[in-house]
Amino acid sequence: MDAITKPAIREIIEDFAEEISKRKTLGPKPSTEVIFFRREHIDGIERDVYQIPIEILRFRKDNGRIRSDIESYEKLNESFF
């Protein structure tokens, strides 16, 4: 049997969070959405939808949702990051 582990705590980068808070605007309808994060999609927890300027977004190369695209790109080209 696998060991029980605690979910990792996500560290918030304060100046980055501040910049997002200052520059976010309410998004188009629907104004709320259930997202696939932990159990929120199972529990039906809705979150507000915002628009964020693309130039302040950051992407983690090891994020499972984009990892395969990055690996494919890097096989064909030089390192992306």
C-alpha positions as CSV (number, residue, x, y, z in Angstrom):
1,M,0.0,0.0,0.0
2,D,1.3,3.5,-0.9
3,A,2.1,5.9,1.9
4,I,-0.4,8.6,2.6
5,T,1.1,12.0,1.8
6,K,0.0,15.6,2.3
7,P,-0.6,17.7,-0.8
8,A,2.3,20.1,-1.5
9,I,1.8,23.6,-0.4
10,R,2.0,26.1,-3.3
11,E,4.2,29.0,-2.6
12,I,2.7,32.3,-3.7
13,I,5.1,34.9,-5.1
14,E,3.7,38.1,-3.5
15,D,4.8,40.6,-6.1
16,F,3.5,38.4,-8.9
17,A,0.2,37.9,-7.2
18,E,-0.1,41.7,-6.6
19,E,0.5,42.4,-10.3
20,I,-2.2,39.9,-11.3
21,S,-4.6,41.4,-8.8
22,K,-4.0,45.0,-10.1
23,R,-4.3,44.1,-13.8
24,K,-7.1,41.5,-13.8
25,T,-10.5,42.5,-15.2
26,L,-13.8,40.6,-15.1
27,G,-14.0,38.2,-18.0
28,P,-16.8,37.6,-20.4
29,K,-19.8,35.4,-19.7
30,P,-19.9,32.9,-18.1
31,S,-18.8,35.0,-15.2
32,T,-18.1,31.9,-13.1
33,E,-16.7,28.4,-14.0
34,V,-16.0,25.1,-12.3
35,I,-12.3,24.2,-12.9
36,F,-10.5,20.9,-12.6
37,F,-8.4,21.7,-9.5
38,R,-8.1,19.2,-6.7
39,R,-11.7,18.3,-5.8
40,E,-13.3,21.5,-6.9
41,H,-14.8,19.9,-10.1
42,I,-16.3,17.1,-7.9
43,D,-17.7,19.5,-5.3
44,G,-19.0,21.9,-8.0
45,I,-17.1,24.9,-6.6
46,E,-17.4,27.8,-8.9
47,R,-14.7,30.5,-9.4
48,D,-14.9,34.0,-10.9
49,V,-13.6,34.3,-14.5
50,Y,-11.0,37.0,-15.1
51,Q,-9.0,38.2,-18.1
52,I,-5.3,38.6,-17.4
53,P,-2.8,40.3,-19.8
54,I,-0.9,37.6,-21.6
55,E,2.5,39.3,-21.0
56,I,2.3,38.7,-17.3
57,L,1.5,35.0,-17.5
58,R,4.2,32.4,-16.5
59,F,4.2,28.8,-17.6
60,R,5.9,25.9,-15.8
61,K,7.7,23.6,-18.2
62,D,7.0,20.6,-16.0
63,N,3.3,21.2,-15.9
64,G,1.7,17.9,-17.1
65,R,-0.8,19.7,-19.4
66,I,1.9,21.3,-21.5
67,R,4.9,19.0,-20.9
68,S,4.3,16.7,-23.9
69,D,4.0,19.7,-26.3
70,I,7.3,21.1,-24.9
71,E,9.1,17.8,-25.2
72,S,7.9,17.4,-28.8
73,Y,9.0,20.9,-29.7
74,E,12.4,20.4,-28.1
75,K,13.0,17.2,-30.0
76,L,12.5,19.1,-33.3
77,N,14.2,22.3,-32.2
78,E,16.5,23.7,-29.6
79,S,15.4,24.0,-26.0
80,F,12.3,26.1,-25.6
81,F,13.2,27.5,-22.2
